């Protein structure tokens, strides 16, 4: 795993995904509707305390993106990004199917799987982890990246997810009365 092409590939993947997440977090914070608009969107997805969720998302995306670029605590950075992608996939994109052009989960799935791959392979030689002798890769890296993400998402959803109930169709008896009237 120390060949120059592998080192370059791991570094490139880390930097591209890290920058993408930082820009995504920045957009939630400063773009469009800013935090208030992002908070309203999260509340519309069924999350209580939309503005708190918006700030948590911004901090997670910018923080994990930065850690990923540095290659520092890589499986934990990957876990944070996977957790954001899981929440987005489950709440915003799953109902739209696979394809991103239909606002489906294709994009978030790819980002999550790439981060799982980084948990397994590690950050490569051009990283703080490598310089500090932190070597969490293989099954341990996968376990941390996926395990921490799943536990975090389960905790977040159990604590904050309260979707509005869907309107119930009118009872059959009421329908029959209306039809005869």
C-alpha positions in Angstrom: 0.0 0.0 0.0 3.0 2.3 -0.2 3.4 2.5 -3.9 3.3 6.1 -5.3 0.0 5.6 -7.3 -1.7 4.3 -4.1 -0.3 7.1 -2.0 -1.5 9.7 -4.6 -4.9 8.1 -5.0 -5.6 8.0 -1.2 -4.4 11.6 -0.8 -6.5 12.8 -3.8 -9.7 11.0 -2.5 -9.2 12.4 1.0 -8.7 15.9 -0.2 -11.6 15.9 -2.8 -14.1 14.4 -0.3 -12.8 16.7 2.5 -13.2 19.8 0.4 -16.6 18.7 -0.8 -17.8 18.3 2.8 -16.3 21.6 3.9 -18.1 23.4 1.0 -21.3 21.5 1.7 -21.1 22.6 5.4 -20.3 26.2 4.4 -23.3 26.3 2.1 -25.6 25.1 4.9 -24.1 27.9 7.0 -23.7 30.9 4.7 -25.4 30.0 1.4 -29.0 30.4 0.4 -31.2 30.6 3.4 -28.2 30.4 5.8 -28.7 28.6 9.1 -32.3 29.6 9.5 -33.2 28.3 6.1 -31.2 25.1 6.6 -33.0 24.7 10.0 -36.4 25.1 8.4 -35.5 22.5 5.8 -34.3 20.0 8.5 -37.5 20.7 10.5 -39.5 20.0 7.3 -37.7 16.6 7.1 -39.1 15.8 10.6 -36.1 16.7 12.8 -36.9 18.6 16.0 -34.9 21.8 16.7 -34.1 22.5 13.0 -31.6 25.2 13.7 -29.7 23.0 16.2 -29.6 20.3 13.6 -28.3 22.8 11.0 -25.5 23.8 13.3 -24.7 20.2 14.1 -24.6 19.5 10.4 -22.3 22.5 9.6 -19.9 21.6 12.4 -19.8 18.0 11.5 -19.3 18.6 7.7 -16.6 21.3 8.1 -14.9 19.5 11.0 -14.9 16.1 9.4 -13.9 17.5 6.0 -11.0 19.2 7.6 -9.9 16.1 9.5 -10.1 14.1 6.3 -8.0 16.6 4.3 -5.3 16.4 7.1 -5.7 12.6 7.3 -6.1 12.9 11.1 -8.2 10.4 13.0 -9.3 9.2 9.6 -11.8 6.4 10.6 -13.5 8.9 12.9 -13.6 11.6 10.3 -15.0 9.0 7.9 -17.6 8.0 10.5 -18.8 11.6 10.9 -19.2 11.9 7.1 -20.9 8.5 6.8 -23.4 9.6 9.5 -24.2 12.8 7.7 -24.7 10.9 4.5 -26.9 8.3 6.2 -29.2 10.9 7.7 -29.4 12.7 4.3 -30.1 9.4 2.5 -32.7 8.2 4.9 -34.6 11.5 5.4 -34.2 13.5 2.2 -33.3 11.2 -0.6 -34.5 7.6 -0.1 -38.1 8.2 -1.1 -36.8 9.6 -4.4 -35.1 6.5 -5.6 -31.6 6.0 -6.7 -30.7 8.6 -9.2 -29.3 12.0 -8.1 -31.0 13.8 -11.0 -34.3 12.8 -9.3 -32.9 13.9 -5.9 -32.2 10.3 -5.1 -29.6 8.8 -2.8 -26.9 8.0 -5.5 -24.6 10.9 -4.4 -24.8 10.3 -0.6 -24.3 6.5 -1.1 -21.1 7.1 -3.1 -19.7 9.6 -0.5 -20.5 7.2 2.3 -18.9 4.2 0.5 -15.8 6.2 -0.3 -15.5 7.1 3.4 -15.9 3.5 4.4 -13.1 2.7 1.9 -10.9 5.3 3.6 -11.6 3.7 7.0 -10.5 0.4 5.6 -7.4 1.6 3.7 -6.3 4.5 5.9 -5.2 8.0 4.8 -1.9 7.0 3.2 1.5 8.4 3.7 0.8 12.1 3.3 -1.3 12.4 6.4 -1.1 13.3 10.1 -2.1 9.8 11.0 1.0 8.4 9.2 3.3 11.0 10.6 2.0 10.3 14.2 2.1 6.5 13.8 -1.7 6.2 14.0 -2.6 3.0 12.1 -6.2 2.2 12.3 -7.0 0.3 9.1 -8.6 -2.9 7.9 -11.5 -4.3 9.9 -10.8 -2.0 12.8 -11.0 1.0 10.5 -14.2 -0.3 8.9 -15.7 -1.1 12.3 -15.0 2.4 13.6 -16.2 4.2 10.4 -19.4 2.2 10.1 -20.1 1.4 13.7 -19.7 5.0 15.0 -21.8 6.3 12.1 -24.7 3.8 12.7 -24.7 4.5 16.4 -24.6 8.2 15.9 -27.4 8.2 13.3 -29.6 5.9 15.5 -29.0 8.2 18.5 -29.9 11.3 16.4 -33.0 9.8 14.9 -34.2 8.4 18.3 -33.7 11.7 19.9 -34.8 14.2 17.3 -36.8 12.6 14.5 -40.5 13.3 14.9 -42.1 13.4 11.5 -45.6 14.9 11.2 -48.2 12.2 10.8 -49.6 11.8 7.3 -53.2 12.8 6.9 -55.5 9.8 7.2 -58.1 9.1 4.5 -61.7 9.7 5.5 -63.4 6.7 7.1 -65.5 4.5 4.7 -68.7 5.4 6.6 -68.2 9.1 6.0 -67.4 8.4 2.3 -70.7 6.5 1.9 -72.7 9.3 3.6 -71.0 11.9 1.3 -71.7 9.8 -1.8 -75.5 9.5 -1.0 -75.9 13.2 -0.2 
